Amino acid sequence: MRKRLFGFIVVPMIFILVACNGGAVQNAYDQTQDNEDKKVSNEPNDNREGNNRTELLDISQLYWGMSIQEIEELFPAKKFEHNKSGDITSLTLTENRFNGSVCVDGDSMHLSIDQSGLSAIYFTLNMNKACNKDNPDAQELVNTGFEELYNKFITEVDPTSTRQRSSTVEEWSNDHSEFELAFWVNLHENPPIPYADVMIKKNKENVAVVVKASAEIVENNNEDSWLGKWNRPLRNNSATLNVLEMNDKGFTFTISSTWHARTGMVDGSAFFTSTSQAIFEDGLGCQISFVKNGGKMEVTQTMECSGYGGLNVTFEGDFLKGDVQVPEASLLDIGIFETKKQDDLFRKVVGEDYNLFVENMGVYALGSNLDNFNANVVQGYIVGLATLNEAIIMYNENNEIWGATLHDGQVLYYSNVGEYKRNIPVTIKEWIQDVGGYNGKVMFKSK
């Protein structure tokens, strides 16, 4: 029976984590003033994104029972580190396979070979401190990272057959292998440090570790077919439905949804009640209805399905056939500015960082102006990532702009007002002091 609770497991292992240094806001102002010519790239951190996917070891080529020699001959370009304990040899590679995930700062893969050959594969993941599951304020981020890791991993292994969620671990399996994904916290560290691992265990000898074919999404854009990808293209409330396999009784599917930074997912089998409707039931009260009308799918759910996602995450809505993208939004679209002139002016001031403000204004409210000049104040953040993704905008009828946003721990500041290009208003200084994810660095980006 499928259970719906994300969970974690405590395992005694030791890793090294990089800690972030804090700093006083005023010291950052002074330091940045002395280094005003220093340019900082806004490109994603290369290490954060991990290695090129083509350089990663393709685990779909591995078979249970392979010898060390067979593995090394199959991947001659890989330099494995050998570690032997009793009758078991571990071949280790540091690949950073999961570094694109929100919680991961690095990872290694280990192939375990005993007397019968390859018998287990596991990945050890270094998690950043923001994902400490024992911190109540980090629960939403941890759940997001947990589901993100699961979705990232099943793109490389067979996710079919069974999937179970318990209070300690996420488990799934196929006829060849068993899989599990777990988060835990080493409470012996001070402060406690979070970790994760993915374990693949042998079910049968001399068979493929994974079977990718059944995990591949059928690219079928025929509106008459249920099969293929369907999307709910709503800003901050998008969802994707993949109908994987179908017969005369129904179909297998996965449906994932996001609401800001909160996520949810359901997978299983839906059974036809008519030529245009199928129903999924989990036996615990959750029922999802799929009604197809050409290239449109209407999805509804019962209240009990809310257990499959975070607060306000829903799988309901109108889904369109194909890879339909969420329309790009503007600060005018979401109501920050009242006129296109204001929006265009702000775009000119912040340049290529405009979309950072759109993203970080997921929800917003009017703020208080603490300065002695007239200005409207709007403050916002991404739900589930407050203190990590926030922004503030000040503007007035004289076409004067002030703005700041939090990005990768540092504050990016902008203004088109001469005396404030290198001098931060009191209102924004106070906002910076209250931002929990601030690392002490302010970048003055006004031109």
Backbone torsions as a table, in degrees:
resi	resn	phi	psi	omega
1	MET	NA	132.6	-179.3
2	ARG	-74.4	131.7	176.0
3	LYS	-108.9	159.1	-165.1
4	ARG	-116.7	14.3	-172.8
5	LEU	-106.7	124.6	172.3
6	PHE	-65.0	147.0	-177.6
7	GLY	-149.4	-177.0	-172.7
8	PHE	-147.4	158.5	-180.0
9	ILE	-131.6	141.6	-179.0
10	VAL	-97.8	122.2	-179.0
11	VAL	-135.0	133.6	-178.3
12	PRO	-79.1	96.9	175.1
13	MET	-136.8	159.3	-174.7
14	ILE	-122.6	130.4	175.5
15	PHE	-134.5	168.9	177.2
16	ILE	-107.9	132.2	-177.5
17	LEU	-125.0	147.2	179.2
18	VAL	-93.2	124.7	-178.1
19	ALA	-93.5	147.4	177.7
20	CYS	-89.2	138.9	178.4
21	ASN	-92.5	136.9	176.9
22	GLY	-91.8	-176.0	179.4
23	GLY	-177.9	158.6	179.9
24	ALA	-76.0	146.0	-179.2
25	VAL	-60.9	-44.7	-175.7
26	GLN	-66.3	-37.1	177.0
27	ASN	-61.6	-36.8	179.1
28	ALA	-66.1	-38.9	177.7
29	TYR	-60.1	-47.5	-176.7
30	ASP	-64.2	-42.9	-178.9
31	GLN	-64.9	-40.2	-178.5
32	THR	-69.5	-35.3	177.5
33	GLN	-60.1	-37.7	-178.1
34	ASP	-74.9	-16.5	-176.8
35	ASN	-125.1	41.7	-172.3
36	GLU	-65.2	-20.0	-179.5
37	ASP	-87.0	-6.5	-178.1
38	LYS	-75.7	129.7	-178.3
39	LYS	-104.6	137.9	179.2
40	VAL	-117.8	129.3	-178.7
41	SER	-70.0	141.7	174.6
42	ASN	-98.8	8.2	178.9
43	GLU	-72.8	153.2	178.5
44	PRO	-59.6	146.6	178.1
45	ASN	-63.4	125.2	-176.1
46	ASP	-60.2	-41.8	-179.3
47	ASN	-67.4	-32.5	179.4
48	ARG	-63.7	-37.2	-177.2
49	GLU	-79.3	-19.1	179.3
50	GLY	85.9	177.6	-178.4
51	ASN	-72.4	163.0	175.0
52	ASN	-58.7	135.2	-175.5
53	ARG	-58.9	-30.1	-178.7
54	THR	-69.0	-16.5	-178.6
55	GLU	-90.1	-8.2	-177.5
56	LEU	-78.2	148.3	176.3
57	LEU	-65.2	130.9	-178.3
58	ASP	-85.7	99.5	-175.4
59	ILE	-71.0	-11.3	177.2
60	SER	-69.4	-14.2	178.7
61	GLN	-88.6	-6.2	-178.2
62	LEU	-84.7	145.9	175.2
63	TYR	-124.1	143.3	173.8
64	TRP	-62.4	137.7	179.4
65	GLY	96.2	-3.8	178.9
66	MET	-64.4	145.3	176.7
67	SER	-85.5	167.8	177.2
68	ILE	-58.8	-44.5	-179.2
69	GLN	-61.3	-42.9	-179.7
70	GLU	-63.5	-39.6	179.4
71	ILE	-65.9	-46.1	-177.8
72	GLU	-69.7	-31.5	175.5
73	GLU	-71.2	-32.0	179.1
74	LEU	-70.6	-32.6	-179.1
75	PHE	-125.0	70.3	-174.7
76	PRO	-64.4	-24.1	-178.0
77	ALA	-80.8	-11.4	-177.7
78	LYS	-89.4	134.8	178.4
79	LYS	-104.3	95.3	-177.7
80	PHE	-81.0	140.7	170.5
81	GLU	-89.5	127.6	-177.7
82	HIS	-95.7	130.9	173.9
83	ASN	-134.7	127.2	-175.8
84	LYS	-116.3	133.3	176.3
85	SER	-137.6	105.0	-176.1
86	GLY	65.9	-125.8	-179.4
87	ASP	-92.9	5.8	-176.0
88	ILE	-111.9	130.6	174.8
89	THR	-112.7	134.3	178.5
90	SER	-110.4	126.4	173.1
91	LEU	-99.5	122.0	-172.3
92	THR	-116.8	137.1	174.0
93	LEU	-130.7	134.9	171.0
94	THR	-97.2	106.8	-173.4
95	GLU	-115.2	-19.0	-175.1
96	ASN	54.2	46.5	-177.9
97	ARG	-64.0	-31.0	-172.8
98	PHE	-108.7	15.8	-173.9
99	ASN	-65.9	-15.8	176.6
100	GLY	-75.0	-7.4	-178.4
101	SER	-82.1	149.8	-168.9
102	VAL	-61.7	-30.9	-174.0
103	CYS	-99.2	-7.7	-166.9
104	VAL	-97.5	131.3	176.2
105	ASP	-109.8	3.1	179.9
106	GLY	156.3	157.0	-179.8
107	ASP	-159.2	160.6	178.0
108	SER	-132.6	152.6	176.9
109	MET	-111.1	140.3	-178.3
110	HIS	-129.0	126.5	175.8
111	LEU	-104.3	121.8	-176.0
112	SER	-100.9	121.1	-177.8
113	ILE	-119.0	119.8	176.3
114	ASP	-108.8	-161.6	-176.3
115	GLN	-63.6	-24.4	179.7
116	SER	-92.7	1.6	-178.7
117	GLY	102.7	-160.2	-178.5
118	LEU	-58.6	122.2	-174.7
119	SER	-127.1	-12.6	179.6
120	ALA	-162.5	150.4	174.0
121	ILE	-131.5	132.8	175.3
122	TYR	-142.7	152.5	179.3
123	PHE	-116.7	129.9	174.1
124	THR	-105.1	129.8	-172.0
125	LEU	-118.9	128.0	172.3
126	ASN	-84.0	123.7	-178.3
127	MET	-104.0	146.2	178.5
128	ASN	-78.7	159.4	-171.9
129	LYS	-65.4	-22.2	179.0
130	ALA	-63.3	-20.5	-177.1
131	CYS	-99.5	31.3	177.4
132	ASN	-72.9	109.3	-174.7
133	LYS	-68.1	-17.9	178.4
134	ASP	-82.2	-3.4	175.9
135	ASN	-95.0	114.1	-177.1
136	PRO	-54.7	-32.1	-178.9
137	ASP	-72.8	-12.1	-175.7
138	ALA	-102.4	2.3	-172.9
139	GLN	-58.9	-43.2	-178.1
140	GLU	-65.5	-41.2	179.3
141	LEU	-65.7	-40.9	179.1
142	VAL	-62.2	-46.0	179.3
143	ASN	-62.2	-38.9	176.9
144	THR	-62.7	-46.6	179.8
145	GLY	-64.5	-37.0	179.5
146	PHE	-62.5	-50.4	-179.3
147	GLU	-67.6	-35.0	178.9
148	GLU	-64.4	-41.9	178.1
149	LEU	-64.6	-42.1	178.8
150	TYR	-60.5	-49.7	-178.9
151	ASN	-62.8	-36.5	179.7
152	LYS	-67.6	-38.9	-175.8
153	PHE	-74.6	-38.5	-176.2
154	ILE	-72.3	-7.3	172.1
155	THR	-70.3	-16.0	-178.7
156	GLU	-111.4	-7.4	179.5
157	VAL	-134.1	167.9	-177.0
158	ASP	-79.0	114.9	-177.8
159	PRO	-92.9	9.7	-173.3
160	THR	-81.8	-174.8	-177.0
161	SER	72.3	-108.4	-172.5
162	THR	-114.8	146.3	171.2
163	ARG	-139.9	127.2	-178.1
164	GLN	-130.3	139.9	174.7
165	ARG	-112.4	128.6	176.6
166	SER	-122.2	-174.6	-178.9
167	SER	-76.3	-5.5	-175.8
168	THR	-123.5	-26.5	-169.3
169	VAL	-159.5	153.2	172.3
170	GLU	-97.2	126.2	-175.8
171	GLU	-129.1	142.9	171.4
172	TRP	-151.8	169.5	-174.5
173	SER	-159.2	164.3	166.5
174	ASN	-134.6	-168.7	-176.2
175	ASP	-69.0	-16.0	-173.9
176	HIS	-105.8	-32.0	-169.0
177	SER	-144.7	156.7	173.1
178	GLU	-113.5	143.6	-177.2
179	PHE	-129.0	149.3	171.6
180	GLU	-150.5	146.2	177.9
181	LEU	-125.8	130.5	-176.2
182	ALA	-140.5	143.3	169.1
183	PHE	-109.0	148.3	172.3
184	TRP	-154.2	176.3	178.9
185	VAL	-132.6	130.0	175.5
186	ASN	-81.7	101.0	-175.5
187	LEU	-74.3	-8.7	178.8
188	HIS	-80.7	-15.3	175.7
189	GLU	-81.2	151.9	177.3
190	ASN	-130.9	109.3	0.1
191	PRO	-73.8	162.8	178.3
192	PRO	-57.1	140.2	-176.0
193	ILE	-117.1	132.6	-179.9
194	PRO	-84.1	149.4	176.8
195	TYR	-137.8	173.1	174.0
196	ALA	-153.2	159.6	170.2
197	ASP	-147.3	158.3	171.9
198	VAL	-122.9	127.1	-177.8
199	MET	-118.8	133.5	173.3
200	ILE	-118.2	124.9	-177.2
201	LYS	-119.6	150.2	-176.4
202	LYS	-72.9	133.5	169.4
203	ASN	-101.2	-39.3	-176.9
204	LYS	-136.0	153.2	178.1
205	GLU	-78.8	149.8	168.0
206	ASN	54.2	38.5	173.8
207	VAL	-129.3	164.7	-179.5
208	ALA	-61.6	140.3	177.0
209	VAL	-61.7	-40.8	-177.3
210	VAL	-132.1	158.0	174.1
211	VAL	-127.3	99.5	-171.8
212	LYS	-77.5	-26.5	-170.3
213	ALA	-56.4	-41.8	-176.8
214	SER	-74.6	-11.8	178.7
215	ALA	-92.1	-13.3	-176.7
216	GLU	-72.8	137.1	-179.8
217	ILE	-79.7	131.2	179.9
218	VAL	-72.6	123.0	177.7
219	GLU	-84.9	93.3	-176.0
220	ASN	-134.4	103.6	-178.1
221	ASN	-97.6	11.0	176.0
222	ASN	-68.1	120.9	-175.8
223	GLU	-65.8	-19.5	179.3
224	ASP	-79.4	-12.8	-176.0
225	SER	-99.8	142.7	172.4
226	TRP	-73.6	-31.2	-173.3
227	LEU	-63.7	147.8	174.6
228	GLY	114.9	-164.9	-175.3
229	LYS	-98.7	137.1	175.9
230	TRP	-127.1	142.6	-176.8
231	ASN	-130.7	144.6	169.6
232	ARG	-105.9	95.6	-170.6
233	PRO	-86.1	70.8	179.9
234	LEU	-114.6	135.7	179.4
235	ARG	-63.6	131.1	-179.3
236	ASN	61.2	11.0	-179.4
237	ASN	-152.2	44.0	-176.2
238	SER	-86.6	161.9	178.4
239	ALA	-154.4	153.5	178.1
240	THR	-131.8	130.3	176.2
241	LEU	-113.4	126.3	175.5
242	ASN	-115.6	115.6	174.5
243	VAL	-92.8	113.5	-166.7
244	LEU	-93.0	-54.5	-177.6
245	GLU	-136.6	148.3	-174.8
246	MET	-142.8	145.7	169.2
247	ASN	-137.9	-166.5	-175.5
248	ASP	-73.0	-9.8	-179.9
249	LYS	-96.9	-28.0	-177.9
250	GLY	168.5	-152.8	-177.8
251	PHE	-150.3	157.7	170.8
252	THR	-94.5	151.3	-174.4
253	PHE	-154.5	161.7	163.2
254	THR	-130.4	141.1	175.9
255	ILE	-135.0	124.6	-179.7
256	SER	-121.9	146.4	-175.6
257	SER	-141.6	149.5	175.0
258	THR	-129.6	145.3	168.9
259	TRP	-130.4	103.5	-170.2
260	HIS	56.8	-118.8	-179.5
261	ALA	-94.9	-0.7	-179.0
262	ARG	-89.4	144.3	-173.7
263	THR	-131.4	166.7	174.7
264	GLY	-160.9	157.5	179.0
265	MET	-154.6	143.8	174.3
266	VAL	-132.4	139.3	170.9
267	ASP	-136.5	152.7	-178.8
268	GLY	163.8	-154.1	-179.0
269	SER	-122.9	133.6	175.5
270	ALA	-110.0	141.2	-175.9
271	PHE	-114.2	138.5	-176.8
272	PHE	-68.4	134.6	170.5
273	THR	-107.5	-15.9	175.4
274	SER	-160.8	-178.1	179.3
275	THR	-69.9	-15.9	-176.5
276	SER	-118.8	-0.5	-177.7
277	GLN	-134.7	142.9	172.0
278	ALA	-135.9	150.3	-176.4
279	ILE	-126.5	134.2	170.9
280	PHE	-108.5	135.6	174.9
281	GLU	-134.6	137.8	-177.9
282	ASP	-100.0	-1.3	-178.8
283	GLY	81.7	-2.3	179.9
284	LEU	-117.0	12.8	178.2
285	GLY	108.1	-18.4	179.3
286	CYS	-78.1	127.0	176.5
287	GLN	-133.1	128.9	178.2
288	ILE	-119.4	128.2	-179.6
289	SER	-105.7	132.6	176.2
290	PHE	-115.8	117.0	178.3
291	VAL	-119.0	116.5	-175.6
292	LYS	-101.0	134.3	175.5
293	ASN	-136.1	89.5	-176.8
294	GLY	66.1	-126.7	-179.4
295	GLY	-88.7	18.7	180.0
296	LYS	-125.9	136.5	178.6
297	MET	-122.7	121.8	176.1
298	GLU	-95.8	121.4	-178.5
299	VAL	-114.0	129.8	175.1
300	THR	-128.9	158.3	-177.5
301	GLN	-142.8	159.9	172.9
302	THR	-88.1	165.1	-176.3
303	MET	-60.2	-31.0	-176.2
304	GLU	-66.0	-17.8	-179.9
305	CYS	-72.7	-10.4	-179.3
306	SER	-63.3	-19.7	178.8
307	GLY	-68.6	-11.8	179.9
308	TYR	-88.1	0.3	-178.5
309	GLY	-149.9	174.6	177.3
310	GLY	-73.3	178.6	-178.7
311	LEU	-56.9	130.0	178.2
312	ASN	73.2	2.1	175.1
313	VAL	-78.1	128.6	180.0
314	THR	-136.1	151.9	178.9
315	PHE	-101.1	2.7	-177.0
316	GLU	-78.2	163.0	173.4
317	GLY	132.5	-177.2	178.4
318	ASP	-97.2	120.7	-179.3
319	PHE	-106.0	138.5	180.0
320	LEU	-107.5	144.1	-177.2
321	LYS	-71.0	137.5	176.2
322	GLY	100.1	-177.6	-177.0
323	ASP	-87.8	71.7	-177.3
324	VAL	-84.2	124.6	-176.1
325	GLN	-88.9	151.6	174.7
326	VAL	-69.7	126.7	-179.4
327	PRO	-59.1	141.5	178.4
328	GLU	-70.4	131.7	-177.3
329	ALA	-101.7	162.7	175.3
330	SER	-124.7	167.8	176.3
331	LEU	-67.0	-23.8	173.4
332	LEU	-71.1	-43.3	-179.5
333	ASP	-59.8	-41.1	-174.4
334	ILE	-89.1	0.0	170.9
335	GLY	97.1	8.0	178.7
336	ILE	-69.2	-46.8	178.7
337	PHE	-106.9	153.8	-177.7
338	GLU	-94.9	-22.2	-176.3
339	THR	-132.0	155.8	177.0
340	LYS	-65.1	-31.5	178.9
341	LYS	-61.1	-44.4	178.5
342	GLN	-63.0	-44.1	-179.1
343	ASP	-64.0	-43.8	179.3
344	ASP	-62.7	-39.5	179.1
345	LEU	-63.7	-43.1	179.9
346	PHE	-64.8	-40.5	176.3
347	ARG	-56.4	-41.9	-178.6
348	LYS	-66.0	-37.1	-177.2
349	VAL	-71.7	-43.5	-173.3
350	VAL	-96.8	-11.7	174.7
351	GLY	59.0	-130.4	-173.8
352	GLU	-67.8	-10.7	179.6
353	ASP	-90.5	8.4	-177.6
354	TYR	-55.7	-45.4	-176.1
355	ASN	-66.4	-23.5	174.1
356	LEU	-60.7	-40.1	178.7
357	PHE	-68.8	-39.5	178.1
358	VAL	-60.5	-47.2	-179.5
359	GLU	-63.9	-44.1	-174.7
360	ASN	-80.3	-3.4	172.1
361	MET	-102.0	41.5	179.1
362	GLY	-56.1	-46.1	168.3
363	VAL	-130.2	148.6	-176.3
364	TYR	-150.2	166.1	178.3
365	ALA	-152.6	159.7	176.3
366	LEU	-71.0	140.5	178.5
367	GLY	-112.5	179.5	-179.3
368	SER	-95.7	138.0	176.8
369	ASN	-89.2	115.6	-178.1
370	LEU	-98.3	1.7	-177.9
371	ASP	-96.5	168.2	-177.0
372	ASN	-93.0	17.1	173.1
373	PHE	-119.9	158.8	-177.1
374	ASN	-77.5	132.9	177.5
375	ALA	-167.6	143.9	169.1
376	ASN	-82.8	142.8	-178.0
377	VAL	-123.8	127.6	176.4
378	VAL	-127.6	129.2	178.8
379	GLN	-121.4	141.2	-178.9
380	GLY	-149.6	174.4	179.3
381	TYR	-163.2	168.4	173.8
382	ILE	-90.1	126.4	179.3
383	VAL	-60.4	130.9	-178.3
384	GLY	91.3	-15.6	179.8
385	LEU	-128.4	24.0	175.4
386	ALA	-58.0	143.8	-172.4
387	THR	81.2	-15.1	176.6
388	LEU	-108.2	-35.7	-179.2
389	ASN	-132.8	95.2	-178.9
390	GLU	-135.4	164.1	179.4
391	ALA	-154.6	157.7	175.2
392	ILE	-141.4	139.5	179.8
393	ILE	-132.2	134.5	173.5
394	MET	-124.1	137.6	178.5
395	TYR	-156.2	161.1	177.6
396	ASN	-144.9	-178.8	-175.9
397	GLU	-71.9	-9.3	178.5
398	ASN	-90.7	13.2	-179.9
399	ASN	63.1	31.4	176.5
400	GLU	-97.0	136.4	-173.3
401	ILE	-127.2	138.2	169.1
402	TRP	-136.7	138.5	-179.7
403	GLY	-158.0	151.8	176.9
404	ALA	-149.5	145.8	177.0
405	THR	-142.7	150.1	179.3
406	LEU	-92.9	125.4	-178.3
407	HIS	-142.6	119.3	-178.4
408	ASP	52.8	38.5	175.0
409	GLY	88.2	-15.8	-179.7
410	GLN	-108.8	155.6	179.5
411	VAL	-93.2	128.9	173.5
412	LEU	-102.1	125.4	-174.1
413	TYR	-120.7	142.4	-176.4
414	TYR	-142.2	148.7	170.6
415	SER	-162.6	151.7	173.8
416	ASN	-106.8	10.1	179.8
417	VAL	-97.7	119.9	-172.3
418	GLY	-45.4	-55.5	-175.2
419	GLU	-69.8	-12.9	-178.3
420	TYR	-109.3	7.3	177.0
421	LYS	-69.1	-29.5	177.4
422	ARG	-121.4	14.2	-177.5
423	ASN	-136.3	114.3	-173.2
424	ILE	-82.8	130.7	177.4
425	PRO	-59.4	155.3	-179.6
426	VAL	-58.8	-40.0	-178.7
427	THR	-58.1	-44.4	-178.3
428	ILE	-75.8	-33.8	174.5
429	LYS	-58.6	-44.3	179.2
430	GLU	-64.5	-37.9	177.8
431	TRP	-63.0	-41.9	179.6
432	ILE	-62.6	-40.8	-179.5
433	GLN	-60.7	-29.6	-176.5
434	ASP	-90.8	-6.8	-177.5
435	VAL	-81.1	116.4	-174.3
436	GLY	-70.1	-30.4	-176.0
437	GLY	-88.3	8.1	-176.6
438	TYR	-72.4	130.5	-176.8
439	ASN	-99.4	8.1	176.7
440	GLY	97.0	1.4	-177.4
441	LYS	-112.2	133.6	174.8
442	VAL	-121.3	127.6	177.4
443	MET	-106.5	119.5	177.5
444	PHE	-85.5	113.0	-171.8
445	LYS	-112.1	8.2	179.8
446	SER	-69.9	142.3	179.6
447	LYS	-96.6	NA	NA
